[in-house]
Amino acid sequence: MNDLEEIVYKHALLNAAKHKGNANPGAVMGSIMANEPELRSRAKEIGPLAGKIVAQVNALSSEEQASEMEKYNVEVQEKKKVKEEGLQELPGTHENIVLRFAPNPSGPLHIGHSRAAVPNAEYVKRHNGKLILRIEDTDPKRVYEDAYEMIPEDLKWLGINPDEIVYQSDRFDIYYDYARQLIEKGAAYMCTCDGAAFKELKDNCKACPCRDNSVEENLELWDKFDTMDAGEAVLRVKTDINHKNPAIRDWVAMRLVDEIHPRLGNKYRIYPMMNFSVAVDDHLMGMTHVLRGKDHLANSEKQKYLYDHMGWDLPEFIHYGRLKMEDIALSTSKALEGIENGTYSGWDDPRLGTLRAVARRGIDPRTIYNLITEIGVKMADSAISWKKIYGLNRNMLEPIANRYFFVEDPQLIEVENYNDGEVVVERPLHADHMDRGNRLLPFNGSAYLAKSDIADGIFRLMDAVNVDIKGDEIIFNSTSFEDARDLKARIIQWVPVDDNVNVTIVMDDASLKTGLGEAALRDLKVGDIVQFERIGFARLDEIKDDELIFYYAHK
């Protein structure tokens, strides 16, 4: 359809959604005139077109209308509806609930994985249930071996401790057993059709010749499956060959894979497809609820066929909307490529959105956990950004982070006409927690300033003196804060000349700020979070000789 037809089509879908599937041409016309002012001059053209397109939309089933709305990104805007936040109550039973977090071990966990991990863990916590970590490693091409250890570590950082860890690569014999049972029930068959030929038949709602093979013929092919060439045959689960979604028609349960598996080597060649292994495991492990993104709606429907064939009770399937990650780099494959070519320093490079990267920067795990809990598992899409994360994390760090001075690219200055001798400036480690004590900064007329702070004008060295900078001259003006206020002096940080420490701050874009920090920083230990005044929060990552290396969190 052309651009105009698409606009009319979208308005018709929206009107149908508001009126139980039946759009009205007049209402659609009115909506277009109200919301698309640039089209008002084409009203005579749009009128007949609206009538034609409304008839097409009204002929669709409610499911097809919903699918089209998803396709064209049409959403019904609720009027002044209170925004739903947090985890809504689970449907079905709340007794002895069993849920699972089931990542693919293609790398460590990133913020996006928390979308699945956190709700499962939180529901289990609320209802005293059981959480299973199931590593879904049935595609050797997508296995990054170190992820087997990294995933549990990342969950632990999030505060999630699964009750059991299961590896699907340990369960191949179980999958084979259930594949044979399906064949014996006449619910699955060995298909030797060429992939392209099968697709053409499937797309035209036609069964392939293999579908009519006897149980005995299928078992014979199954028994010699692992002697065939990859692609020569697959095991298919019987569904409705006339199903409206071609992807669901007789889906593949098993295929041949000639790859070395990190845990299995070349022990097996017959590998289960995701929908088969997941359905079998969800049943055998007693899942009461299955939380997954709405992009898995078709997979849920595929798996229901397997449940029906086997006479199993369905768990509660709960689908949630997409989590859009604005300005957060999450692609595991791109991250790995960047690590291998030297673009990134590792999985904890500050530019990445992995949990270990945000942890290294000093993001509190409760920030991620609480944010995902607040988003909940509603069907509507949600978006998060670094700005959102930083805002929530700031609330976590403000009470715990002590304050310190740091000057980047330090320049030594001597204050002319300063005659007060050495004074010791006392500043609290935290103005809201005076019980933590003070830092002591000696000043005797000289200090280190950040190069970027040196400019002509009146300045106050914080809690020390007021100076007048004129070119290369830095002249004593006065001491009191009241004078600085009256002079509208800009307040800048400084670091003592004889009592300081070398500091490097790794920024969020992986650039480095190097300079000097006050001596009190030496009392820190690795992992401590600080706030460098007028710069931001940072986490002490390493103590190296006489240098402290911090990772920057945010302002």
C-alpha positions as CSV (number, residue, x, y, z in Angstrom):
1,M,0.0,0.0,0.0
2,N,1.1,3.6,-0.6
3,D,1.8,6.2,2.1
4,L,-1.8,7.5,2.1
5,E,-3.3,4.1,2.3
6,E,-1.1,3.2,5.2
7,I,-2.2,6.3,7.1
8,V,-5.8,5.5,6.6
9,Y,-5.2,1.9,7.5
10,K,-3.6,2.8,10.8
11,H,-6.5,5.1,11.7
12,A,-8.9,2.3,10.8
13,L,-7.1,-0.2,13.0
14,L,-7.1,2.3,15.9
15,N,-10.8,3.0,15.5
16,A,-11.6,-0.7,15.3
17,A,-9.6,-1.3,18.5
18,K,-11.7,1.3,20.3
19,H,-15.0,-0.2,19.1
20,K,-14.8,-4.0,19.5
21,G,-13.3,-4.6,16.1
22,N,-15.7,-2.6,14.0
23,A,-14.3,0.7,12.6
24,N,-16.6,3.4,11.3
25,P,-15.7,5.2,8.1
26,G,-17.0,8.6,9.3
27,A,-15.0,8.3,12.6
28,V,-11.9,7.2,10.7
29,M,-12.3,10.2,8.4
30,G,-12.7,12.5,11.4
31,S,-9.7,11.1,13.1
32,I,-7.5,11.7,10.0
33,M,-8.8,15.3,9.6
34,A,-8.1,16.0,13.3
35,N,-4.7,14.4,13.5
36,E,-3.2,14.8,10.0
37,P,-3.9,18.5,9.2
38,E,-1.6,18.3,6.1
39,L,-4.1,15.8,4.5
40,R,-7.2,18.0,4.9
41,S,-6.9,19.3,1.4
42,R,-7.3,15.7,0.2
43,A,-10.5,15.0,2.0
44,K,-12.4,14.1,-1.3
45,E,-9.8,11.5,-2.0
46,I,-9.6,10.1,1.5
47,G,-13.4,9.7,1.9
48,P,-13.9,6.8,-0.6
49,L,-10.5,5.3,0.4
50,A,-11.6,5.2,4.1
51,G,-14.7,3.3,3.3
52,K,-12.8,0.7,1.3
53,I,-10.1,0.2,3.9
54,V,-12.5,0.2,6.9
55,A,-14.3,-2.8,5.1
56,Q,-10.9,-4.6,4.9
57,V,-10.1,-4.0,8.6
58,N,-13.6,-5.1,9.8
59,A,-13.2,-8.3,7.9
60,L,-10.1,-9.2,10.0
61,S,-10.5,-11.3,13.1
62,S,-9.6,-9.6,16.4
63,E,-6.4,-11.6,16.5
64,E,-5.5,-10.4,13.0
65,Q,-6.3,-6.8,13.9
66,A,-4.1,-7.1,16.9
67,S,-1.3,-8.5,14.8
68,E,-1.6,-5.7,12.3
69,M,-1.6,-3.1,15.0
70,E,1.7,-4.7,16.3
71,K,3.1,-4.7,12.7
72,Y,2.3,-1.0,12.1
73,N,3.1,0.1,15.7
74,V,-0.5,1.3,16.4
75,E,-1.3,1.7,20.0
76,V,-4.5,2.8,21.8
77,Q,-3.8,5.7,24.0
78,E,-5.7,5.3,27.3
79,K,-7.2,8.6,28.6
80,K,-5.7,9.7,31.9
81,K,-5.1,6.1,33.0
82,V,-3.0,5.7,36.1
83,K,0.3,4.2,35.0
84,E,0.6,0.6,36.1
85,E,4.0,0.1,37.8
86,G,5.5,-2.8,39.6
87,L,4.9,-6.5,39.4
88,Q,1.3,-7.4,39.2
89,E,0.2,-10.5,41.0
90,L,0.8,-13.9,39.4
91,P,-2.2,-15.6,37.8
92,G,-3.0,-19.1,38.9
93,T,-1.6,-20.9,41.9
94,H,0.7,-19.2,44.4
95,E,1.5,-22.4,46.3
96,N,4.8,-24.2,45.6
97,I,5.5,-22.0,42.6
98,V,8.5,-22.9,40.4
99,L,10.0,-20.4,37.9
100,R,13.1,-20.4,35.9
101,F,15.7,-18.0,34.4
102,A,17.0,-19.6,31.3
103,P,19.8,-17.7,29.5
104,N,21.8,-18.8,26.5
105,P,25.5,-18.9,27.6
106,S,26.7,-16.7,24.7
107,G,28.4,-14.3,27.2
108,P,28.0,-12.7,30.6
109,L,24.6,-11.1,31.5
110,H,23.8,-7.6,30.5
111,I,21.1,-5.2,31.7
112,G,18.6,-6.7,29.2
113,H,18.9,-10.1,30.9
114,S,17.7,-8.6,34.1
115,R,14.3,-8.1,32.4
116,A,13.8,-11.9,32.8
117,A,16.0,-12.6,35.8
118,V,14.6,-10.1,38.3
119,P,10.8,-10.8,37.9
120,N,11.4,-14.5,38.2
121,A,13.5,-14.0,41.3
122,E,11.1,-11.5,42.9
123,Y,8.0,-13.7,42.4
124,V,9.9,-16.6,44.0
125,K,10.9,-14.5,46.9
126,R,7.4,-13.2,47.5
127,H,5.8,-16.6,47.4
128,N,8.6,-18.7,48.9
129,G,8.9,-20.7,45.7
130,K,11.8,-22.3,43.8
131,L,14.0,-20.6,41.2
132,I,15.9,-22.7,38.7
133,L,18.8,-21.3,36.7
134,R,18.7,-23.3,33.4
135,I,21.6,-22.8,31.1
136,E,20.2,-23.4,27.6
137,D,23.3,-24.5,25.7
138,T,21.8,-26.6,23.0
139,D,23.3,-24.6,20.2
140,P,27.1,-25.0,20.3
141,K,27.6,-22.1,17.9
142,R,26.2,-19.8,20.6
143,V,28.2,-21.0,23.6
144,Y,30.9,-18.8,25.1
145,E,32.6,-21.2,27.5
146,D,33.4,-18.7,30.2
147,A,29.8,-17.7,30.5
148,Y,29.1,-20.9,32.4
149,E,30.9,-19.3,35.4
150,M,30.0,-15.7,34.6
151,I,26.3,-16.1,34.6
152,P,26.0,-17.3,38.2
153,E,28.4,-14.6,39.3
154,D,26.3,-11.9,37.6
155,L,23.1,-13.2,39.2
156,K,24.8,-13.2,42.6
157,W,25.8,-9.5,42.1
158,L,22.1,-8.8,41.4
159,G,21.2,-10.5,44.7
160,I,19.7,-13.5,43.0
161,N,20.7,-17.0,44.2
162,P,18.9,-19.8,42.3
163,D,17.9,-22.9,44.2
164,E,19.2,-25.2,41.4
165,I,21.4,-24.9,38.3
166,V,20.6,-27.1,35.3
167,Y,22.5,-27.5,32.1
168,Q,20.5,-28.6,29.1
169,S,23.7,-30.1,27.6
170,D,23.4,-32.7,30.4
171,R,19.9,-33.8,29.3
172,F,20.2,-35.0,25.7
173,D,19.3,-38.5,26.5
174,I,16.1,-37.2,28.1
175,Y,15.2,-35.3,25.0
176,Y,15.9,-38.4,22.9
177,D,13.5,-40.4,25.1
178,Y,10.7,-37.9,24.7
179,A,11.3,-37.6,20.9
180,R,10.8,-41.3,20.6
181,Q,7.7,-41.1,22.7
182,L,6.3,-38.5,20.4
183,I,7.1,-40.6,17.3
184,E,5.4,-43.6,18.9
185,K,2.3,-41.5,19.6
186,G,2.2,-40.5,16.0
187,A,2.7,-36.9,17.1
188,A,6.1,-36.4,15.4
189,Y,7.6,-37.6,12.2
190,M,11.0,-37.8,10.5
191,C,11.0,-35.4,7.5
192,T,13.6,-35.8,4.7
193,C,12.2,-33.1,2.5
194,D,14.4,-30.4,1.2
195,G,14.0,-27.3,3.3
196,A,12.9,-25.0,0.5
197,A,10.4,-27.6,-0.8
198,F,8.9,-28.1,2.7
199,K,8.6,-24.3,3.1
200,E,6.7,-24.0,-0.1
201,L,4.3,-26.8,0.9
202,K,3.9,-25.4,4.4
203,D,3.3,-21.8,3.2
204,N,0.5,-23.3,1.1
205,C,-1.0,-25.3,3.9
206,K,0.0,-28.5,2.4
207,A,1.5,-31.5,4.2
208,C,4.8,-32.9,3.1
209,P,4.8,-36.6,2.0
210,C,6.7,-37.6,5.1
211,R,3.8,-36.7,7.3
212,D,2.0,-39.9,6.4
213,N,4.8,-42.2,7.2
214,S,4.0,-44.9,9.6
215,V,5.3,-45.0,13.2
216,E,7.5,-47.9,12.2
217,E,9.0,-46.0,9.3
218,N,9.6,-42.9,11.5
219,L,11.3,-45.0,14.2
220,E,13.5,-46.7,11.6
221,L,14.6,-43.2,10.4
222,W,15.0,-42.0,13.9
223,D,17.3,-44.9,14.8
224,K,19.7,-44.1,12.0
225,F,19.3,-40.3,12.3
226,D,22.8,-39.7,13.6
227,T,24.3,-41.5,10.6
228,M,22.8,-39.0,8.1
229,D,24.4,-35.9,6.8
230,A,23.5,-32.6,8.5
231,G,20.4,-31.2,6.7
232,E,19.3,-34.6,5.4
233,A,16.5,-35.0,7.8
234,V,14.8,-33.4,10.8
235,L,12.2,-34.5,13.4
236,R,9.0,-32.4,13.2
237,V,6.2,-32.1,15.7
238,K,2.7,-32.3,14.2
239,T,0.6,-29.2,14.5
240,D,-2.3,-27.8,12.5
241,I,-1.1,-27.7,8.9
242,N,-3.7,-25.0,8.3
243,H,-2.6,-22.8,11.2
244,K,-2.8,-19.1,10.3
245,N,0.8,-18.6,11.3
246,P,3.1,-20.6,8.9
247,A,5.9,-20.7,11.5
248,I,3.8,-22.9,13.8
249,R,3.0,-25.5,11.1
250,D,4.9,-28.7,11.9
251,W,7.8,-27.1,13.6
252,V,11.3,-28.7,13.9
253,A,12.1,-30.5,17.2
254,M,15.4,-32.1,16.4
255,R,18.1,-31.5,13.8
256,L,21.7,-32.6,13.1
257,V,24.6,-30.4,14.2
258,D,28.3,-31.0,13.4
259,E,29.9,-28.7,15.8
260,I,32.2,-29.2,18.8
261,H,30.3,-28.4,22.0
262,P,32.4,-26.9,24.8
263,R,31.0,-29.4,27.4
264,L,30.1,-32.3,25.1
265,G,32.7,-32.3,22.5
266,N,31.4,-34.4,19.6
267,K,29.5,-36.9,21.8
268,Y,26.1,-36.0,20.1
269,R,25.1,-35.0,16.6
270,I,21.3,-34.9,17.2
271,Y,20.5,-31.6,18.9
272,P,17.1,-30.4,20.2
273,M,15.6,-27.2,18.9
274,M,14.8,-24.6,21.6
275,N,11.0,-25.1,21.6
276,F,11.4,-28.8,22.1
277,S,14.0,-28.8,24.9
278,V,12.3,-25.9,26.7
279,A,8.9,-27.5,26.7
280,V,10.2,-30.8,27.9
281,D,12.3,-29.2,30.7
282,D,9.5,-26.8,31.8
283,H,7.2,-29.9,32.2
284,L,9.8,-32.1,33.9
285,M,11.0,-29.4,36.2
286,G,7.5,-28.5,37.3
287,M,7.3,-24.9,36.1
288,T,4.1,-23.4,37.4
289,H,4.6,-20.1,35.5
290,V,6.7,-19.2,32.5
291,L,7.7,-15.5,32.0
292,R,8.8,-14.5,28.6
293,G,8.8,-11.6,26.2
294,K,5.9,-11.1,23.8
295,D,8.2,-11.9,20.9
296,H,7.8,-15.5,22.2
297,L,4.1,-15.6,21.7
298,A,4.4,-17.9,18.7
299,N,6.9,-20.1,20.6
300,S,4.4,-20.5,23.4
301,E,1.8,-21.6,20.9
302,K,4.2,-24.1,19.4
303,Q,5.0,-25.6,22.8
304,K,1.3,-26.0,23.6
305,Y,1.1,-28.6,20.8
306,L,3.8,-30.6,22.5
307,Y,2.0,-30.3,25.9
308,D,-1.3,-31.5,24.2
309,H,0.4,-34.4,22.5
310,M,1.9,-35.6,25.8
311,G,-1.2,-34.9,27.9
312,W,0.8,-32.5,30.2
313,D,-0.7,-29.6,32.2
314,L,0.2,-26.2,30.8
315,P,2.0,-23.7,33.0
316,E,0.8,-20.2,33.2
317,F,2.4,-18.4,30.2
318,I,3.0,-14.7,31.0
319,H,4.3,-12.5,28.2
320,Y,5.7,-9.0,28.7
321,G,6.6,-6.1,26.4
322,R,9.9,-5.3,24.9
323,L,12.5,-3.4,27.0
324,K,14.0,-0.7,24.8
325,M,17.6,0.1,25.8
326,E,18.3,3.7,24.8
327,D,22.0,4.6,24.5
328,I,23.1,1.3,26.2
329,A,25.3,-1.0,24.2
330,L,24.0,-4.5,24.8
331,S,24.8,-6.7,21.8
332,T,26.8,-9.7,23.2
333,S,28.1,-10.6,19.7
334,K,29.3,-7.1,19.0
335,A,30.8,-6.8,22.5
336,L,32.8,-10.1,21.9
337,E,33.9,-8.8,18.6
338,G,35.1,-5.6,20.1
339,I,36.9,-7.4,22.9
340,E,38.7,-9.7,20.4
341,N,39.8,-6.8,18.1
342,G,40.9,-4.6,21.1
343,T,38.1,-2.0,20.9
344,Y,36.9,-3.0,24.4
345,S,39.2,-3.9,27.3
346,G,37.0,-6.8,28.4
347,W,33.4,-7.6,29.4
348,D,33.6,-5.0,32.1
349,D,34.6,-2.2,29.7
350,P,32.7,0.9,31.0
351,R,31.1,1.5,27.6
352,L,29.2,-1.8,27.7
353,G,25.9,-2.6,29.3
354,T,27.0,-5.9,30.9
355,L,26.3,-6.3,34.6
356,R,30.0,-6.6,35.4
357,A,30.6,-3.3,33.5
358,V,28.0,-1.4,35.5
359,A,29.2,-3.1,38.7
360,R,32.8,-2.0,38.1
361,R,31.6,1.6,37.7
362,G,29.8,1.6,41.0
363,I,26.2,1.1,39.9
364,D,24.4,-0.4,42.9
365,P,22.8,-3.7,42.1
366,R,19.6,-2.5,43.8
367,T,19.3,0.2,41.2
368,I,18.9,-2.4,38.4
369,Y,16.8,-4.7,40.5
370,N,14.4,-2.0,41.6
371,L,14.2,-0.5,38.2
372,I,13.2,-3.8,36.6
373,T,10.7,-4.6,39.4
374,E,9.1,-1.2,38.9
375,I,8.7,-1.8,35.1
376,G,6.9,-5.1,35.9
377,V,5.8,-7.7,33.3
378,K,3.0,-5.8,31.5
379,M,2.5,-6.2,27.8
380,A,3.3,-2.6,27.0
381,D,6.8,-1.9,25.9
382,S,9.1,0.0,28.3
383,A,12.3,2.0,27.8
384,I,15.3,2.6,30.0
385,S,18.4,4.7,29.5
386,W,21.6,5.6,31.3
387,K,19.9,8.8,32.4
388,K,17.2,6.8,34.2
389,I,19.7,4.4,35.7
390,Y,21.9,7.3,36.9
391,G,19.0,9.1,38.5
392,L,18.0,6.0,40.5
393,N,21.6,5.1,41.4
394,R,22.3,8.7,42.6
395,N,19.7,8.1,45.4
396,M,21.7,5.0,46.4
397,L,25.1,6.6,46.4
398,E,24.4,10.0,47.9
399,P,24.1,8.7,51.5
400,I,27.2,6.4,51.3
401,A,29.7,8.2,49.2
402,N,32.2,10.4,51.1
403,R,33.4,13.6,49.4
404,Y,36.9,14.4,48.2
405,F,38.9,16.9,46.1
406,F,40.4,15.9,42.8
407,V,42.1,18.2,40.2
408,E,42.7,17.1,36.7
409,D,45.9,18.1,34.9
410,P,47.2,19.8,38.1
411,Q,49.0,23.1,37.9
412,L,51.1,24.4,40.8
413,I,50.1,27.9,41.9
414,E,51.6,30.3,44.4
415,V,49.3,33.0,45.9
416,E,51.1,36.3,46.0
417,N,50.7,38.5,49.1
418,Y,49.5,35.6,51.2
419,N,50.8,36.0,54.7
420,D,48.6,33.9,57.0
421,G,51.1,31.0,57.3
422,E,49.9,27.4,57.2
423,V,46.3,26.7,58.0
424,V,44.5,23.4,58.0
425,V,41.2,23.3,56.3
426,E,38.7,20.9,57.7
427,R,35.9,19.6,55.5
428,P,33.4,16.9,56.4
429,L,33.6,13.6,54.7
430,H,29.9,13.9,54.3
431,A,27.9,17.0,55.2
432,D,24.8,14.9,56.1
433,H,26.8,12.5,58.2
434,M,29.1,14.5,60.4
435,D,29.8,11.5,62.6
436,R,32.1,10.2,59.8
437,G,34.6,12.9,60.7
438,N,36.6,15.4,58.6
439,R,39.3,15.5,56.0
440,L,42.3,17.7,56.7
441,L,43.8,19.8,53.9
442,P,46.9,22.0,54.8
443,F,47.2,25.2,52.9
444,N,50.3,27.5,53.1
445,G,49.9,29.8,50.1
446,S,50.5,27.2,47.4
447,A,48.3,24.5,45.9
448,Y,47.4,22.5,42.9
449,L,44.5,23.6,40.7
450,A,42.9,21.9,37.8
451,K,44.3,23.5,34.6
452,S,40.8,24.0,33.3
453,D,39.9,26.1,36.4
454,I,42.7,28.6,35.9
455,A,41.3,31.7,34.2
456,D,41.1,35.4,34.8
457,G,38.7,36.5,37.6
458,I,38.0,36.2,41.3
459,F,38.0,32.6,42.6
460,R,37.6,31.0,46.0
461,L,39.8,28.0,46.8
462,M,37.1,26.0,48.6
463,D,37.2,26.8,52.3
464,A,40.6,28.4,52.0
465,V,41.2,31.8,50.4
466,N,39.9,34.1,47.7
467,V,42.3,35.0,44.9
468,D,42.3,37.3,41.9
469,I,43.8,35.6,38.8
470,K,45.2,37.9,36.2
471,G,47.1,36.0,33.5
472,D,50.1,34.3,35.2
473,E,49.5,36.2,38.4
474,I,47.5,34.8,41.3
475,I,47.0,37.4,43.9
476,F,45.6,37.1,47.4
477,N,42.3,38.9,47.8
478,S,40.7,37.9,51.1
479,T,39.8,34.9,53.3
480,S,36.2,35.0,54.2
481,F,33.4,33.2,52.4
482,E,31.2,36.4,52.8
483,D,33.8,38.3,50.7
484,A,33.7,35.6,48.1
485,R,29.9,35.7,47.9
486,D,29.9,39.5,47.6
487,L,32.5,39.3,44.9
488,K,30.6,36.5,43.1
489,A,33.7,34.4,43.1
490,R,33.6,31.1,41.5
491,I,34.4,28.2,43.9
492,I,37.0,25.7,42.8
493,Q,38.7,22.7,44.2
494,W,42.3,22.4,45.1
495,V,44.8,19.9,46.4
496,P,47.6,20.4,48.9
497,V,51.1,20.5,47.5
498,D,52.8,18.3,50.0
499,D,50.0,15.9,50.9
500,N,48.3,14.3,47.9
501,V,48.0,11.1,45.9
502,N,48.1,10.3,42.1
503,V,44.6,9.6,40.7
504,T,43.3,8.2,37.4
505,I,39.6,8.1,36.7
506,V,38.4,5.8,33.9
507,M,35.4,7.6,32.4
508,D,32.2,6.1,31.0
509,D,33.5,6.5,27.5
510,A,36.8,4.8,28.5
511,S,38.8,8.1,28.3
512,L,41.1,8.9,31.3
513,K,41.2,11.8,33.7
514,T,44.5,12.0,35.4
515,G,45.5,14.3,38.2
516,L,45.9,14.6,42.0
517,G,43.6,13.8,44.8
518,E,43.7,14.8,48.5
519,A,45.6,12.5,50.9
520,A,42.5,11.2,52.7
521,L,41.9,9.1,49.6
522,R,44.6,6.8,50.9
523,D,42.3,5.5,53.6
524,L,40.0,3.9,50.9
525,K,39.9,0.3,50.0
526,V,39.1,-1.3,46.6
527,G,35.4,-1.2,46.0
528,D,34.7,2.0,47.9
529,I,32.4,4.6,46.3
530,V,33.4,8.2,46.5
531,Q,32.1,11.5,45.2
532,F,34.7,13.8,43.7
533,E,33.3,17.2,44.4
534,R,32.0,18.9,41.2
535,I,32.9,15.8,39.1
536,G,30.8,12.9,40.2
537,F,30.6,9.5,41.8
538,A,33.4,6.9,41.2
539,R,34.4,3.5,42.5
540,L,37.9,2.7,43.6
541,D,38.9,-0.1,41.3
542,E,42.7,-0.6,41.9
543,I,45.5,0.6,44.1
544,K,48.7,0.5,42.1
545,D,51.9,1.6,43.8
546,D,51.2,5.3,44.6
547,E,48.2,5.6,42.2
548,L,44.5,5.1,42.8
549,I,42.5,4.1,39.8
550,F,38.8,4.9,39.9
551,Y,35.9,4.0,37.5
552,Y,33.5,6.9,36.9
553,A,29.8,6.2,37.6
554,H,28.0,9.4,36.8
555,K,27.4,12.9,38.1
